[in-house]
Amino acid sequence: MKSGLPPASYSRRRNSPLSKVTIVAFLSRPICLRLFTAEHPWREHATGQLMLALHRSGRRADALAVYSTFRSAWACELGLDPGHDLQMLHEQILAAGPALASP
């Protein structure tokens, strides 16, 4: 890995369909998403996935708290509001919209 590129075997494993399925299954669990977002607090998409997983597992208040924390952090640290998609997800959770039902 002296060239700065990962070895070819890593690229094959990373791009295999099985590894993508495994990652999706892993990251759809609220506890795993919490760990990931704790390590990557600025990842808006991951925060949305955590909110959705919490909401779908009957933890609506926790999902709303995640949004509140994320929004406050972005406002304080970056002077920004969350993006449109995350704001819409927040509104849907508030309204308990049917579009958020488990697939």
ABEGO torsion letter per residue (X at the ends): XAAGBBBAAAAAAAABAAAAAAAAAAAABAAAAAAAAAABAABAAAAAAAAAAAAAAGBAAAAAAAAAAAAAAAAAAAGBBBBAAAAAAAAAAAAGBAAABBX
